[in-house]
Amino acid sequence: MLDNKSILVTGGTGSFGKCFTRRVLKDFNAKRVIIYSRDEYKQYLMQQEFAEHEQRLRFFIGDVRDRSRLYRALHNVDIVIHAAALKHVPLMEYNPIEAVKTNIQGAENVIDAAIDRGVESVVALSTDKAVNPVNLYGATKLVSDKLFVAANFYAGGKKTRFSVVRYGNVAGSRGSVIPYFQRLINDGSSTLPITDLRMTRFWITLEQGVDMVLQAVAEAGGGEIFVSKIPSFTIPDLAQAMLPNAALQEIGIRPGEKLHEVMITEEDARTSYEYDDHYIIYPMFRKFKDHLKKGGSAVAPDFRFASDSNTSWLTEKDLRRLLPTIDILL
């Protein structure tokens, strides 16, 4: 699938980019993997971490806001994984134009450059926050998702196909609740603050996210949104799993924060199909059945995939077992 291919990862120095790169270099004979990002120091650190693979690894300083730089970077590239985004919810509430420039205009630049450079496949990473968005970050990612789906028609007769992979907060990722709780625990706190005691989230690891992206590269015909089947948990259960007998202090929801994560709405259900380990939302404005992947079944018309109504749950005991298996990025 990726053998003898040139792959570019936008935002490639992030946690997803490093995990994806490690998997590609280990499991595939890719011609080269290009890390495209704007932080030279993170690129320097990643060069040291992946020094043994330097013959197949390239580093390209650039920003998705810079269209001409993307055109240069995508020369002779076969596959693009678009992971670059500004994604911190409260910060984007106070810096909305910056989110628009990166998450929307950056997506437009990736699309144009990929089509004009003859890229075969583009997979864009999305988020639960793009579904019925209540914050600025989610709104920009909703627009981004729509752009990547529509890009399959915008491309005209060109060969480039675009698809999207949607998942929520990765367990242990920077800016998420697990590292926050861990820092408090390391500092000796016996109380953990929770914005709302009813709050639920999905559990997904970086490796699972990489799995779904690789599946999208292999299977996407163009316009699909891939959604992993993943379990839910409550934030109070997570807190107790990390610090048994912790006192929980309810402090109120932050600006732009959601009570639950939603991956598929009832509106999306009309073109959503269920498979063994994932769902696919097919585009509404095409004869999606012409590109329907075999082995799936249409979901119910009122189907909704959300962390509060999920059929698969992790208990406090399950979370205590899983926590040591993930990297907590403090």
URZIBEL-V854787 format. One record per helix or strand of 3 or more residues. SS is the DSSP state (2 for helix, 1 for strand). FROM is the first residue (numbers start at 0). LEN is the number of residues. If there is no record, write none. Layout:
# URZIBEL-V854787
ss:SS from:FROM len:LEN
ss:SS from:FROM len:LEN
This chain:
# URZIBEL-V854787
ss:1 from:5 len:5
ss:2 from:14 len:13
ss:1 from:31 len:6
ss:2 from:39 len:10
ss:2 from:50 len:3
ss:1 from:56 len:5
ss:2 from:66 len:7
ss:1 from:78 len:4
ss:2 from:88 len:6
ss:2 from:95 len:21
ss:1 from:120 len:7
ss:2 from:127 len:3
ss:2 from:135 len:19
ss:1 from:160 len:7
ss:2 from:176 len:10
ss:1 from:190 len:4
ss:1 from:199 len:3
ss:2 from:205 len:14
ss:1 from:224 len:4
ss:1 from:231 len:3
ss:2 from:234 len:8
ss:1 from:246 len:4
ss:1 from:261 len:3
ss:2 from:267 len:4
ss:1 from:271 len:3
ss:1 from:277 len:4
ss:2 from:287 len:4
ss:2 from:315 len:8
